[in-house]
Amino acid sequence: MTLHTLLQQDRRLVMLRVLNEMPGYEANDSIIDSALDAYGHNVSRDLVRTELSWLAEQQLVTLRDVAGTQVARITQRGIDIALGQAKHPDIKRPRPGE
């Protein structure tokens, strides 16, 4: 497994966990970008939007546009993956107790 793949899988898990912890289970791309930065993922807003689109394709989040900003809302399947109750081969699985 490459470093790129490891970082991508961790980034996706962080995004789901952030959404799971938000009131209303949703956040805009700016908040998600800031949260990723806090967790050591210094990435572009474009990459955040690309990952959100991928998560939406996997039906782990839903997306809506609000004045040019993407707002993501986690789905039940996304919550299950964020909590480690379900698996996805392209998303890091949280360790026990995380």
C-alpha positions in Angstrom: 0.0 0.0 0.0 1.4 3.4 -1.0 1.7 6.5 1.3 -0.8 8.2 -1.0 -3.4 5.5 -0.4 -2.8 5.5 3.3 -3.3 9.3 3.5 -6.4 9.1 1.3 -8.0 6.4 3.4 -7.3 8.3 6.6 -8.5 11.6 5.1 -11.9 10.0 4.2 -12.3 8.5 7.7 -11.5 11.9 9.2 -14.1 13.6 7.0 -16.8 11.1 8.0 -15.9 11.4 11.7 -16.1 15.2 11.5 -19.5 15.0 10.0 -20.7 12.5 12.5 -19.7 14.8 15.4 -21.4 17.9 13.9 -24.7 19.2 15.1 -27.2 18.1 12.4 -24.6 15.7 11.0 -23.6 18.2 8.3 -20.9 20.8 7.6 -19.7 22.9 4.6 -16.5 22.3 2.7 -14.7 25.1 4.5 -15.3 23.6 8.0 -14.3 20.2 6.7 -11.1 21.6 5.2 -10.3 23.3 8.5 -10.9 20.1 10.4 -8.7 18.1 8.1 -5.9 20.7 8.6 -6.3 20.2 12.4 -5.9 16.5 11.9 -2.7 16.9 9.9 -4.2 16.8 6.4 -3.1 20.0 4.7 -5.0 19.7 1.4 -6.5 22.1 -1.1 -10.2 23.0 -1.1 -10.4 21.3 -4.5 -9.3 18.0 -3.0 -11.8 18.4 -0.2 -14.6 18.8 -2.8 -13.2 15.8 -4.8 -13.3 13.6 -1.8 -16.8 14.8 -0.9 -18.0 13.9 -4.4 -16.4 10.5 -4.0 -18.1 10.0 -0.6 -21.4 11.0 -2.2 -20.9 8.5 -5.0 -20.4 5.8 -2.3 -23.7 7.0 -0.7 -21.8 7.8 2.5 -22.8 11.5 2.4 -25.3 13.6 0.5 -24.3 17.0 -1.0 -26.1 20.2 -1.6 -24.9 23.5 -3.0 -25.5 26.6 -1.0 -24.3 29.8 -2.7 -21.3 28.0 -4.3 -20.4 26.1 -1.1 -20.8 22.4 -0.8 -22.7 21.2 2.3 -22.2 17.6 3.2 -24.6 15.5 5.4 -23.5 12.1 6.5 -25.8 9.1 5.8 -26.5 6.2 8.1 -24.0 4.1 6.2 -21.4 6.8 6.6 -22.0 6.9 10.3 -21.6 3.1 10.5 -18.2 3.4 8.8 -17.1 6.4 10.9 -17.8 4.3 14.0 -16.2 1.2 12.7 -19.4 -0.8 12.6 -19.1 -1.2 8.8 -16.2 -1.4 6.4 -15.3 0.1 3.1 -12.1 -1.0 1.3 -11.1 2.5 0.4 -11.6 4.1 3.9 -9.4 3.5 6.9 -11.1 1.6 9.7 -10.9 3.3 13.1 -9.0 1.5 15.8 -10.9 0.3 18.9 -11.6 3.1 21.3 -11.0 5.9 18.7 
